[in-house]
């Protein structure tokens, strides 16, 4: 009876089989790799995903999907104990952890943070090759290309700030910066001279405001709520002509399969701004 239930489970999309006693499968320590993996391979091949994907403020996959999998905290002991066929880890994995994986004889793919759409597509191709699913990787990249074409803006760009959370914004040299440019926005944070993820004081925004402010939906933390309140007060009291729009938190963390949804949302916002 239990065997029949397990077979029924494996027949469902997104239903993960528990790792066998002998190990095997893919262990991902990277939340952005998690998002790509669930697109490329059946759930039964994924032994564990990153604990970051279990949290609303850092996951790029629906939580109900993430919670079907075993999570891992990224420690060498934990991952080695699973005896996976493949580990996908971040390029900033500590040297001690890398050495432990090498001593254990694990096959590991280290992935970075792609700063552009094209580099994100290259990472999809790399991951797809590593898991033996190049055709699915090509199909995902075709979806990204279609989203880029659909979101392309022909007119002048609108200066915009994309708040990630609290007083953090995305600056230049980032994937989000590239997405904004394709959808018809110029990144005001880059105009301020900021790169990557950076803290931005509201005083600078008031002195040189953007045309649009994009911020996460809801408040995952008290700091987000306070920052949102401060922005609204600043706009109301200074009379800044700024359009505010919601940009979901799960669209700011990763690329790959997140890109089509992020571009679609940005394009919708851009069409609403005169």
N, C-alpha and C positions, 0 to 999 in steps of 0.2 A: 504493500500500500504506500509506504514511504517512497519506494522507488518510482511508483507511478506519479506521485505528487511532484517529485523532483523533475521527472521528464516533462510534466505539464508546465512546471515553472520555467524550464529552459526553453520551452516553445514560445514563451511570451517575450515580446520586445522589452528590454530594460529590466528583466528579472535576472538578477545576478546569482550565479551558483556560488556557494561558499567555497573557499580554497580547499583543495584536498589536503590530506595529511602529508602527502609527498610534495606539496608546494606546486609551483608552476604558475602560469598566467603572467599578466602584466601588472606591475605595481607602479603607480604614478605618484610622485611626490610634488608635482607641479599642478596647480589648479587650472592653468591654461591648457596644459596637456590633457587634463581630465576632460575639458570641453571638447577637444578634438577627438580623443579616444572614443567617447560615447557615440560619435558620429561614424567612426571607422570600423569598429569591431563589435561583435556581439557581447552582451554583458557577461556571458560565461567565461570570456577570455580575460576579464579584468579582475584581478585578485584584490586590489585595493586602490583607492584614490586618495588624494590629499585631504587632510582635515580642513583645509581652507574652503573646499567645496561644500562643506557641511554648514557653512555660515552664510547668512544672507548678505553680509557686507563684503564678502570676498569671493562668493561663488559666481560662476558664469553659466552654470547649468541650473535648471529648476531644482529646488531643494527636495521635492518629492522624488526626483530621479536620483539625486546624490545619495539620499538616505537608503536607497536599495543596495548600495555597495558598502563594503567594509572600508573604514577610513584608516589612515595611518598618520602618525605624528612626525614622520620624517627622520626618525632616529635610525642609525645604522643597524643597531641590534634588532630592532623591530623588522626592518625590511629584509635583512639577511635571514632572519628566522622564517620568513615566508617562503624562502627558496624560489623566487620568481624566475621565469624564463627571461624577462626583460624588465629593467628598471628605467623609468623616465624621470630624470631629476633636473633641477635648475642649474644653470651655469654658475651660479654663486654658491653652490653646495660647498661646505667647508672642506679644506684639504684632508682633514682627518677622516671625514666620512667617505670621501673619494678613495682614500687609501684602504679603508675597511672593506669597501665594495671590491676593490681590486684583489685584496688578499682572499676574499671569499669566492673569487672567480665569477662574479656576477657580470652579465652583459648590461651595460648602462649607456643610455643616450642622454647627454646633457644638452638642454635647450635654453636659449637666452630669451630676452624680451625684444621682439621685433619692433623697430621704430617706424615701420611703414607698412602699407598694404602689401606691396610686393614682397617684402621680407617675411611678412606673416604667411603669405602663400607659399614661399619657399620652405618655411617651417612645417606647414601642412604636408608638403611633398616629402620632406625628410621623415616626419612621423609616420606617414602612410607607408613609406618604403620599409621603415623599421618593423612595422607590424604586419608586413606582407599584404597590404591593401592599396597598391598604387592607383588602381582604378577609382576607388572611393575617394582617395585624396584628390584626384583630378576632377571628380564630380563636385567635390566641395569647393575647389578653386574656381570651377565654372560658375557656381552659384555666387561666389564673391565677385567675379567679373561682371556678372549680370546686375548685381546690386550697385556696383560702381557706375555702370552705364546708366542705370535708372535714376541714380541720385545726382548725376552730373549737373552742375548749375552753369548757365551760360552768361548771366549778368554779373554786375559788380559784386564782390564779396561783402558780407555784413560783418563788422567787428563783433566778436563774441568771446565771452569767458565761459569756460566749462569747469564748474566747481565739482571736484571729486567727492568732497566731504569736508565739513568744517570750513576752514579757511584755506584748504589745499586746492590748487588749480593745476590743470595740465598745461605745460608750457610747450616750447618748440622741441623738435627732435623726438617726437613721440608718435605712436600709432594714432592716438586720438587727434593730434594736430593734423596728421595726414587725412584722416577721415573728415575733419571739419573743412579742410581746403577743398576736398572733392565735392562736398555738399554745399559749397557757396559761402563759407565763413572764413574770415581771417582771424587768427588766434590772437586775441588781445593780450594774453599772457606772454606770448612770444614778442609782441610789440613792446611790452614792458621790459623785455630782456630776459625773461625766465625760460629755463629749459627743464625738461623732464617734469617731475612732480615737485611743486614748490609752494611755499607758504606765501600768501598775498594779503597784505594789510588792506583793510577797507578804505583807508585814507587815500591810497594810491588809486583805487577804483573811482572814488569820488572826484579826484583831481583830473582824471582822464578816463571817463566812463566808456564802456563798450555800447554797442547798439542792442546786444542780446546777452542775457545771462542764462546759462543752462545749469540746472542743479538736480541732484538726485530726488527721486520721488520718496516722500516720507522722510522720517528722521530715524536713522539707525542708532544714533548715539545722541546724548545730550548736547555734545559740541556741535553737531549738525543743526540741531534745533536752535541753539543760540546764534549760530552763524546765519541761518536763514532769517531769523527775527531781525538781526542787525542789518542785513541786506535790505529787507523790506522797509525798515525805518529810514535807512539812508536814502533809498529811492523816493520815499514819500516826503521826507523833509527837505531834500535838495531839489526835488523836481526833475531829476534825471529822466531823460526820455529813453527808458530801457525796457525792452520786452523780456519778461521772465517766462521761462518754459521749463517743464520737467523733463529730465533725462535720467532714465532708470539707472540705479547703481550697478545692476548686473551687466550694463552695457559699457562700463568704463574699465573693467578689469583686464580683459583679454581680447585677442583677435580671433583668427580662424573663423569658426562658425558663428561667432558673435558679430562679425563685421556686417553681414546683410541687415540684421535687425538694427544695428547702430546707425548705419547709413540711411535706412528707411526713416528712422525717427528724426535724424538730422535734416533730411530732405523735407519732411513734413513741416518741421519748425521753420526752415528757411522759406518755404512757400508762403508762410503766414506773416512774414516780416516784409513790410513795404520798404 
